[in-house]
Amino acid sequence: MKTDTQRPRPGAAILRTALRRNIGAMIAGTVLMGLYQAAETAFPIALGLIVEHTMQDRSLGSLGVSIGSLAVIITTVSLSWRFGMRVLQKANTTEAHRWRVQVAACGLQPVARDVDGLKSGEILTIATEDADQTADIIEVVPLLVSSLVAVVVAAVALSLADIRLGLLVIVGTVGILSILAVMSRRIGSSTQEQQAKVARAGAKVADLIIGLRPLHGFGGNHAAFGSYRKVSTDAKRQAITVAKVNGVYAGTALALNAVLAAAVSLTAGWLAFGGQISIGELVMAVGLAQFIMEPLKLFSEMPKYVMIARASAERMALVLSAPPVATPGPERPSPGGDLEIDGVRHGTLQGVKFQVAEGEFVAIAPYQPRAAADLVAVLAVNVAPPAYEGAVRLGGQELADLSVEAVREHLLVNPYDAEIFGGTLRTNIDPSGTSRTLPEAVEASMLTDVVALHRDGLDYAVRDRGANLSGGQRQRLSLARALAADTDILVLHNPTTAVDAVTEQFIARNIAKLRRGRTTLVITSSPALLDAADRVLVLDEGVITAEDTHRNLLAGDEAYCLAVAR
């Protein structure tokens, strides 16, 4: 893996990608929505023609043709709207899904992207709300074009009655859009700030939920709530600011549209009073003046939605265009192989150096918990090789030369706080449904009593984060998942801290038996696991200070006795 950087992709490029990928659906939607707006515009025109010609003839035939024409217009309005919106909303939903998946893919690989300090809650907001608002551009452009069609048709129809009416509509529309375009910029900047503050509040909630039990344990829940309340209040204030800006924008748009409609109606009335247009043309003009308020309203709202989509796209670009922390190598580790840590310096690690031979069961007794966490982060590739000194080798190949995916297939690191997901015991142990050692993993982790306790067995429903399981049950479920993966190299970090001493003895022996012939590294202070290992390495002050069997260390190292005694 080599360090690399790339220029960020702006939000405009994301919007262009969304538009390009949906060009077919947008053309079809634009045609159908344009037909809808044209048919709606034709309705007051048809009424004017009926008044102008049909009522003069006063014949049943003319009345029948008029009713038939109106029926065709109404049918066209209904069907074109129905199918046009179906096409656009399907494309919108599909595009939002694509961006959600893409953002989630980046967020789930923190080692691959430098997301500039964004927390998981913020990435979640970007992957949901911002992805949806960015995809709205798929509907915005066709609706903008179709609204323009309605305004043009109305302007042409009014021009045929009197050129002054048509010019009034055109000039008024340009003036309204010019005013609203300036106002929409304020909406875009305010919305972007609001989305950032809402995302931070979401991140704070996610962090609090994850740490809820520890917070209750030391009484920090009130301080944590106060911290969240402050962040949420900031988001609320910004939301109120955005609502005020949107309210001013909507009120201004409505007022300007009403003024234009009133101007067209009054001008038409004045022309009809002077005999310059007929009664039928007056009816048409008044009807169009009332009708164009809807497309004008829609047309005038489009700049606002464009700015919102642009703001959301800019936030997505923070994740999607984040430069890679490292460029993965092309190699894959060879099957089996040993694990070598060569002079690694990261965090509290001060040049750690040791080797686990292929098929060996080694335990590390860390005297400082932070050093254990730093070592786990390096082995799990949560820290890219360029971020630390030294090297980690699998079968003699450095991690820098291997792809992250290949490393994680070959080397599994199971943290002490592994997540439990909503589903069943079975889907938590074997998410892919392909494990060939699931029964053995359940037995080795001593999860058999949990399975036997419930009528559904392995199909017992597990709530999100294992809320309906005890701490020990969650830990054994996580261990069973790690063992069922049956990887070439397995690293376990404190796998038995929440179980009793008797169960711990059984688990230690079971792990040694099940993993015989496979490379296994356990980072723990558990006497049972340390005793089951082929040898024990002592990690103190960031370096390996001693190496021997558990019993020999107990006999000759007083500091070791104090560290692992229970």
Disulfide bonds with the S-S distance in Angstrom:
none
